[in-house]
Amino acid sequence: MDIEKQKEIIKTQDGLSNTLGMEFLSTPEEDTLMARMKVNGLNRQPFGFLSGGASLALAENVAGVGSMALCPDRISVGINVSGSHLKAVMEGDVVTAYAKLQFKGRTLHEWQVDIRNRKGELISTVHVTNYVISQRKK
């Protein structure tokens, strides 16, 4: 999925994806995209592990970017995010979220997001539902 336009929009905005250090990546498949995030002091627990909330935020953000790329004249908002954290990741590691579109309806998009550590081990699996709506007129 080509997300270059969405990446340019994100770069110009203050927001959680920039605060947590997310980097979004295009993929050759039309129904997938990826994002990377280094585990650091901005997204870890006091114990040095990646925060589960940061993992969920990564998944919701990558799915949101995917929905925006699929419907560039509309906006998407996450309405349901649920995940399981399977393995801890220490500060200094890098996690990669691989998002795959499961369903594309007129107003709902379903995404499956698997997050892996640098070794390729599955650390979280997240399901995201986005509601896709028209932009409000200003």
N, C-alpha and C positions, 0 to 999 in steps of 0.2 A: 504494500500500500504506500503510495507516495504521500508523505505528510510534510513536505518542505514548506508549503504555505502556512500550515498550522504552527510549525516550528518558529517561523518568523513572527507570527502573532504572539506566541508565548514569550519570546525573547524581549518584547517591548512592554510586557506587563509585570507588575509586582504580583506575586501569588505564591501559593504553596509549592508548585512544581519547581520554581526557581529557588525558593527558600531551602527546599530539601535537596537541591542539586540534581534534579532529574534531567536526563538527556534522552530525547526521543529519536527513534531511528526508523527510517523507511525500510520496508522489506519488499522482495519481488512479488510476493503473493498479494492479491487484491483484498483478501479478507484477514490479513494479519499485520501487526506492527510490533515494535519492541521499544523498550525504554531501559536505561541503565541508571544506577544510582550508587554512589560510593557511600559506604557506611561510615559516618563521621559524627562529630559532636552535635550536629544539627538534627540527626534522625535516629539517634541511639538512646537506649535506656541508660540510667545511671550506672548499670552494671557492665556496660560496654557492648551490649548486644543490640542489633537492629530492633527498633521498636515495632511491635505488631501494627500499631497505628500508622507508622510510616510505610509499612508494606501495603496496607490497605489503601493508603493515599496514592502510592505508586500505581497500584492496580486500577483504581478509579480514574486517575489522571490519564493513564495510557488508553484506557477504554474510551474516555471522553474525547481524546485527540482522534481516535479512530472513528468515532461517530461523527465528529466535525468534518473529517476528511470525506466520509461517505455522503454527507449532506452539507456541503459548504455554504448553502444559503440559509441554514437553520442553526440553532444552538442545541446542545445536549446537556442535560443535567442528570447526575446519578440519582436514582431513586431507591436502589437497593444494592448493597455491597455486603457480601458475606464470604468469609474465608477461614481456612484452617492453616495454622502455622505448624510446620512439621519439624523444622530444624532451626537451631539458633545460628546467627551469623554475627561474627565479631567485627568490631570497629577495624577499618582498614581494608576489609573485603569489598567487593563490588557485586551487587545483585543485578540481574537482568530479568525484566518482565517480558514475557512473550504472550501477546494478546491475540486471541483468535475469535472472530465473529461467529457466534453460534446461530443467531437469528437476526434478520433485518426486516422489521415490519415498517409500516408507515410512521408510527410514533414510538415504537419500542425497539431497542437493540439489546441483544443479550451477548455478553462477552465472557469467555473463559480465559483467565490470566494465570499463568504459571510463573512463579518467581524462583530463579535458581541462583546459587552462589557461583563464585569463580570456577569451582571444580565441576559445575554442571549439576550439582545435587539439588533436588527439589526442596525448597525451604517453605514455600507457601503456595496454596492454590486458592484462587479467588474467583467468585462469580459476581459479575457486575451487570446491572440492568440500567440502561440509560433511557430517559424520556426525551424524545426529539421534538422540538417545538419551533414555531416561527419566531423570528426576532421581533421584539416590540418596536413599534414605530416611535421615533424620538420626537 
